[in-house]
């Protein structure tokens, strides 16, 4: 089995530095373009199926990437983004920043100290459900000869990849959030033995962001 894991394309809230979490925000024009550019680069990859977060930005990314192909797209709640609770929709940077500095700084700079927002989700929760997804998919014998697309989100994607390596909470981000439409590749040559073989590859110029 080979799994291509992608972060969704850009959204209006990405561009405005607003926390999205579970808010169901679609791609903007540039996000569609990035997904299509990535799909063109991966046009020769014979995808058999796709799993996606149920949020529209992740599903739309998969649809753009797989345009013109008859590939089933299956929603899976375990791939949904972290919930930021009461802080969703608020700006985390720039002159309109309106989330608590200490809370937000811990999310990226000291994730070992991050606490769930009121009404939100913890990193423990994210890692538990994303690891469950990875174990589940990689334990299915019927998938061993398949090529699978997984479309998800920045924090959830890190949870998926961290389930494949020795990783402390302090190193949750491994250098930062994946760029929009960055692709990571996981191979599973035998049941239950996934291996990360490529991480955060982008198929467009940085200037496209």
Long-range contacts (C-beta under 8 A, 24 or more apart in sequence): 1-137, 1-138, 1-143, 1-144, 1-145, 1-146, 1-147, 1-148, 1-187, 1-188, 1-189, 2-147, 2-148, 2-185, 2-186, 2-187, 2-188, 3-137, 3-147, 3-148, 3-149, 3-150, 3-185, 3-186, 3-187, 3-188, 3-194, 4-42, 4-45, 4-47, 4-147, 4-148, 4-149, 4-150, 4-183, 4-184, 4-185, 5-150, 5-152, 5-157, 5-160, 5-161, 5-183, 5-184, 5-185, 5-186, 6-38, 6-61, 6-62, 6-65, 6-149, 6-150, 6-151, 6-152, 6-181, 6-182, 6-183, 6-184, 7-152, 7-153, 7-154, 7-157, 7-177, 7-178, 7-179, 7-180, 7-181, 7-182, 8-35, 8-53, 8-55, 8-57, 8-58, 8-60, 8-61, 8-151, 8-152, 8-153, 8-180, 8-181, 9-33, 9-34, 9-35, 9-57, 9-60, 9-61, 9-64, 9-180, 9-181, 10-34, 10-180, 10-209, 11-57, 13-89, 14-180, 16-91, 17-91, 17-92, 17-93, 17-94, 17-97, 18-89, 18-90, 18-91, 18-92, 19-84, 19-87, 19-88, 19-89, 19-90, 19-91, 19-92, 19-99, 20-57, 20-81, 20-84, 20-88, 20-89, 20-153, 21-81, 21-82, 21-83, 21-84, 21-85, 21-87, 21-88, 21-120, 22-55, 22-80, 22-81, 22-83, 22-84, 22-88, 23-88, 23-89, 24-55, 24-56, 24-57, 25-55, 25-56, 25-57, 26-56, 26-57, 26-60, 27-57, 27-60, 27-61, 27-64, 30-208, 30-209, 31-57, 31-60, 31-61, 31-180, 31-181, 32-60, 32-64, 33-208, 34-180, 34-181, 34-204, 34-208, 34-209, 35-60, 35-61, 35-64, 35-65, 35-181, 36-64, 36-65, 36-67, 37-181, 37-203, 37-204, 37-208, 38-65, 38-181, 38-183, 38-202, 38-203, 38-204, 39-64, 39-65, 39-66, 39-67, 40-203, 41-203, 42-183, 42-203, 45-147, 46-147, 47-71, 47-147, 47-148, 47-149, 48-146, 48-147, 48-148, 49-73, 49-74, 49-146, 49-148, 49-149, 50-74, 50-148, 50-149, 50-150, 50-151, 51-75, 51-76, 51-79, 51-133, 51-137, 51-148, 51-149, 51-150, 51-151, 52-76, 52-79, 52-150, 52-151, 52-152, 53-79, 53-80, 53-81, 53-151, 53-152, 53-153, 53-156, 54-79, 54-80, 55-80, 55-81, 55-153, 57-153, 58-151, 58-152, 58-153, 59-151, 61-151, 61-181, 62-149, 62-151, 65-149, 65-151, 66-149, 71-149, 76-133, 77-129, 78-129, 78-130, 78-132, 78-133, 79-130, 79-133, 79-150, 79-151, 79-152, 79-153, 79-156, 79-160, 80-153, 80-156, 81-152, 81-153, 81-154, 81-155, 81-156, 82-120, 82-121, 82-123, 82-125, 82-126, 82-153, 82-155, 82-156, 83-117, 83-119, 83-120, 83-121, 84-117, 84-120, 85-116, 85-117, 85-118, 85-119, 85-120, 85-121, 86-117, 86-118, 86-119, 86-120, 87-117, 87-120, 108-173, 108-176, 108-177, 110-170, 111-169, 111-170, 111-172, 111-173, 112-168, 112-169, 112-170, 112-172, 123-155, 123-159, 123-169, 123-172, 126-155, 126-156, 126-159, 127-159, 127-162, 127-163, 129-159, 130-156, 130-159, 130-160, 130-163, 131-159, 131-160, 131-163, 133-160, 134-160, 134-163, 134-164, 134-186, 134-194, 135-163, 135-192, 138-188, 138-191, 138-192, 138-193, 138-194, 139-191, 139-192, 140-191, 141-191, 143-188, 144-188, 144-190, 144-191, 154-178, 157-184, 161-196, 161-199, 164-194, 164-195, 164-196, 165-196, 174-199, 179-209, 180-209
